[in-house]
Amino acid sequence: WLRLWRGDGVKALLDAVSLAEPSPTKRAALLVERFAAVHRVGRKLATMFVSALSTPALAPGLTPWFPEVDGNELVVIDTNVARAVDVLRAPGAAKTYDARERWVREQAAKLDLRALRPNLPAYSPRLVQEALYAFCSKSNRVARRDVCAGRAPPCAACAPALCPFTSP
């Protein structure tokens, strides 16, 4: 990893990927693949890194790789997202990273995110995944002063199987 930071290694990798792949979304996937190959980085961290630098809706004004690299189609499967996907999918569905990622993409394809906010992209599995993560993360909801955090007993109006305030 340190070799990438030395001597403009990240820029060189970005330039090489940009020359090799004309599609910004495929560039993002290729960068994830390259970063994931770094010892102890792995797919999840590589995806988080690339998407943080290339998905404007996650951090408006702080995505220097966009539009040359478009991270909207990336998906990070962490514990919260995996649990949500497993609850929402049909019983017996495969519990692999790939299967969960595919399911998030399929659901994202059914949504037009511009209906929520016109400045969002129509299709962004990364934003759908981030919404699942934010909803299922107790600490993030508490930090945002979510009204459900202070209820006693917790409400059962939303999605009790996913809500961190109603789940064990």
NUGUSE-666723 format. One record per residue (C-alpha): z negated, y negated, x negated; residue in one letter; residue number from 1. Coordinates in nm, 4 decimals. Layout:
BEGIN
Z | Y | X | A | NUM
...
REM end
This chain:
BEGIN
0.0000 | 0.0000 | 0.0000 | W | 1
-0.0883 | -0.2373 | -0.2773 | L | 2
0.2536 | -0.1826 | -0.4345 | R | 3
0.4111 | -0.3279 | -0.1210 | L | 4
0.2150 | -0.6526 | -0.1562 | W | 5
0.2900 | -0.6952 | -0.5239 | R | 6
0.6174 | -0.8627 | -0.6216 | G | 7
0.7309 | -0.9396 | -0.2659 | D | 8
0.7402 | -0.5685 | -0.1789 | G | 9
0.6985 | -0.6292 | 0.1947 | V | 10
0.9786 | -0.8873 | 0.1929 | K | 11
1.2005 | -0.6489 | -0.0019 | A | 12
1.1282 | -0.3716 | 0.2491 | L | 13
1.1953 | -0.6071 | 0.5404 | L | 14
1.5237 | -0.7178 | 0.3808 | D | 15
1.6295 | -0.3574 | 0.3159 | A | 16
1.5518 | -0.2534 | 0.6736 | V | 17
1.7365 | -0.5576 | 0.8091 | S | 18
2.0452 | -0.4674 | 0.6061 | L | 19
2.0325 | -0.1014 | 0.7077 | A | 20
1.9742 | -0.1532 | 1.0817 | E | 21
2.1412 | -0.4187 | 1.3016 | P | 22
1.9153 | -0.3673 | 1.6076 | S | 23
1.5862 | -0.5664 | 1.6022 | P | 24
1.4041 | -0.2996 | 1.8089 | T | 25
1.5270 | -0.0201 | 1.5826 | K | 26
1.4228 | -0.2274 | 1.2815 | R | 27
1.0690 | -0.2319 | 1.4213 | A | 28
1.0688 | 0.1471 | 1.4592 | A | 29
1.2088 | 0.1901 | 1.1089 | L | 30
0.9422 | -0.0377 | 0.9630 | L | 31
0.6739 | 0.1629 | 1.1417 | V | 32
0.8196 | 0.4787 | 0.9898 | E | 33
0.8214 | 0.3264 | 0.6411 | R | 34
0.4674 | 0.1828 | 0.6636 | F | 35
0.3331 | 0.5033 | 0.8195 | A | 36
0.4487 | 0.6899 | 0.5088 | A | 37
0.2040 | 0.4898 | 0.2970 | V | 38
-0.0981 | 0.6998 | 0.2044 | H | 39
-0.3740 | 0.6739 | 0.4681 | R | 40
-0.1881 | 0.4225 | 0.6871 | V | 41
-0.0365 | 0.6514 | 0.9501 | G | 42
0.1614 | 0.5855 | 1.2646 | R | 43
-0.1028 | 0.4090 | 1.4710 | K | 44
-0.1959 | 0.1504 | 1.2060 | L | 45
0.1675 | 0.1008 | 1.1043 | A | 46
0.2613 | 0.0376 | 1.4676 | T | 47
-0.0236 | -0.2084 | 1.5117 | M | 48
0.0807 | -0.3941 | 1.1950 | F | 49
0.4515 | -0.4182 | 1.2787 | V | 50
0.3918 | -0.5096 | 1.6432 | S | 51
0.1402 | -0.7799 | 1.5485 | A | 52
0.4103 | -0.9497 | 1.3415 | L | 53
0.6972 | -0.8975 | 1.5856 | S | 54
0.5739 | -0.9142 | 1.9471 | T | 55
0.5461 | -1.2803 | 2.0534 | P | 56
0.3624 | -1.2140 | 2.3799 | A | 57
0.0733 | -1.0601 | 2.1836 | L | 58
0.0280 | -1.3693 | 1.9672 | A | 59
0.2525 | -1.6610 | 2.0643 | P | 60
0.3606 | -1.8587 | 1.7601 | G | 61
0.2165 | -1.6045 | 1.5158 | L | 62
0.4974 | -1.3497 | 1.4916 | T | 63
0.6999 | -1.4374 | 1.1813 | P | 64
0.9244 | -1.1303 | 1.1955 | W | 65
1.0510 | -1.1962 | 1.5498 | F | 66
1.3416 | -1.2088 | 1.6521 | P | 67
1.4772 | -1.0293 | 1.3425 | E | 68
1.2280 | -0.7509 | 1.4204 | V | 69
1.1374 | -0.6934 | 1.7851 | D | 70
0.8152 | -0.4985 | 1.8408 | G | 71
0.8210 | -0.5066 | 2.2215 | N | 72
0.9209 | -0.1403 | 2.2408 | E | 73
0.6472 | -0.0147 | 2.0097 | L | 74
0.3481 | 0.1688 | 2.1582 | V | 75
0.0055 | 0.2252 | 2.0023 | V | 76
-0.1865 | 0.5241 | 2.1348 | I | 77
-0.5565 | 0.4785 | 2.0669 | D | 78
-0.8518 | 0.6450 | 2.2379 | T | 79
-0.8595 | 0.4044 | 2.5338 | N | 80
-0.4860 | 0.4288 | 2.5972 | V | 81
-0.4847 | 0.8072 | 2.5552 | A | 82
-0.7655 | 0.8401 | 2.8101 | R | 83
-0.5862 | 0.6106 | 3.0567 | A | 84
-0.2564 | 0.7922 | 3.0201 | V | 85
-0.4238 | 1.1296 | 3.0640 | D | 86
-0.5936 | 1.0114 | 3.3839 | V | 87
-0.2772 | 0.8573 | 3.5274 | L | 88
-0.0331 | 1.1400 | 3.4470 | R | 89
0.0028 | 1.4687 | 3.6298 | A | 90
-0.2628 | 1.7275 | 3.5470 | P | 91
-0.1625 | 1.9593 | 3.2657 | G | 92
0.0664 | 1.7059 | 3.0951 | A | 93
0.0915 | 1.7358 | 2.7181 | A | 94
-0.1782 | 1.5449 | 2.5324 | K | 95
0.0196 | 1.4598 | 2.2220 | T | 96
0.0833 | 1.1166 | 2.0749 | Y | 97
0.4560 | 1.1518 | 2.1482 | D | 98
0.4056 | 1.2623 | 2.5095 | A | 99
0.1652 | 0.9784 | 2.5810 | R | 100
0.3949 | 0.7259 | 2.4131 | E | 101
0.6916 | 0.8537 | 2.6171 | R | 102
0.4907 | 0.8177 | 2.9397 | W | 103
0.3996 | 0.4555 | 2.8596 | V | 104
0.7682 | 0.3800 | 2.7929 | R | 105
0.8698 | 0.5425 | 3.1226 | E | 106
0.6166 | 0.3362 | 3.3155 | Q | 107
0.7162 | 0.0170 | 3.1346 | A | 108
1.0788 | 0.0778 | 3.2367 | A | 109
0.9698 | 0.0609 | 3.6015 | K | 110
0.8203 | -0.2871 | 3.5597 | L | 111
0.9741 | -0.6294 | 3.5194 | D | 112
0.7021 | -0.8174 | 3.3351 | L | 113
0.8720 | -1.1493 | 3.4154 | R | 114
0.7282 | -1.1093 | 3.7678 | A | 115
0.3835 | -1.1627 | 3.6118 | L | 116
0.4867 | -1.4455 | 3.3796 | R | 117
0.8406 | -1.5755 | 3.3413 | P | 118
0.8057 | -1.6161 | 2.9646 | N | 119
0.7395 | -1.2436 | 2.9107 | L | 120
1.0192 | -1.0015 | 2.8293 | P | 121
1.1379 | -0.7927 | 3.1232 | A | 122
1.0698 | -0.4692 | 2.9341 | Y | 123
0.7872 | -0.4280 | 2.6848 | S | 124
0.6092 | -0.0945 | 2.6500 | P | 125
0.3870 | -0.2666 | 2.3912 | R | 126
0.2551 | -0.5119 | 2.6512 | L | 127
0.2047 | -0.2363 | 2.9100 | V | 128
0.0132 | -0.0356 | 2.6495 | Q | 129
-0.1910 | -0.3441 | 2.5572 | E | 130
-0.2787 | -0.3957 | 2.9257 | A | 131
-0.4014 | -0.0352 | 2.9496 | L | 132
-0.6039 | -0.0838 | 2.6344 | Y | 133
-0.7579 | -0.4115 | 2.7528 | A | 134
-0.8467 | -0.2687 | 3.0941 | F | 135
-1.0126 | 0.0416 | 2.9485 | C | 136
-1.2004 | -0.1370 | 2.6703 | S | 137
-1.5528 | -0.2247 | 2.7759 | K | 138
-1.6193 | -0.4505 | 2.4770 | S | 139
-1.3007 | -0.6501 | 2.5320 | N | 140
-1.3720 | -0.6946 | 2.9012 | R | 141
-1.7302 | -0.8034 | 2.8295 | V | 142
-1.6026 | -1.0518 | 2.5694 | A | 143
-1.3594 | -1.1946 | 2.8270 | R | 144
-1.6511 | -1.2268 | 3.0713 | R | 145
-1.4872 | -0.9896 | 3.3167 | D | 146
-1.6711 | -1.0101 | 3.6512 | V | 147
-1.7019 | -0.6312 | 3.6601 | C | 148
-1.9168 | -0.6408 | 3.3474 | A | 149
-2.2077 | -0.8030 | 3.5280 | G | 150
-2.2023 | -0.6041 | 3.8491 | R | 151
-2.4806 | -0.3624 | 3.9269 | A | 152
-2.3808 | -0.1133 | 4.0464 | P | 153
-2.0231 | -0.1414 | 3.9187 | P | 154
-1.7543 | -0.1854 | 4.1810 | C | 155
-1.5248 | 0.1015 | 4.2692 | A | 156
-1.2436 | -0.1188 | 4.3979 | A | 157
-1.0044 | -0.1033 | 4.1035 | C | 158
-0.9373 | 0.2243 | 3.9234 | A | 159
-1.2760 | 0.3940 | 3.8886 | P | 160
-1.1445 | 0.6756 | 3.6704 | A | 161
-1.0269 | 0.4190 | 3.4142 | L | 162
-1.2840 | 0.1432 | 3.4498 | C | 163
-1.5309 | 0.1447 | 3.1605 | P | 164
-1.8022 | 0.0120 | 3.3946 | F | 165
-1.7776 | 0.3045 | 3.6364 | T | 166
-1.6849 | 0.5819 | 3.3925 | S | 167
-1.9566 | 0.7724 | 3.2080 | P | 168
REM end
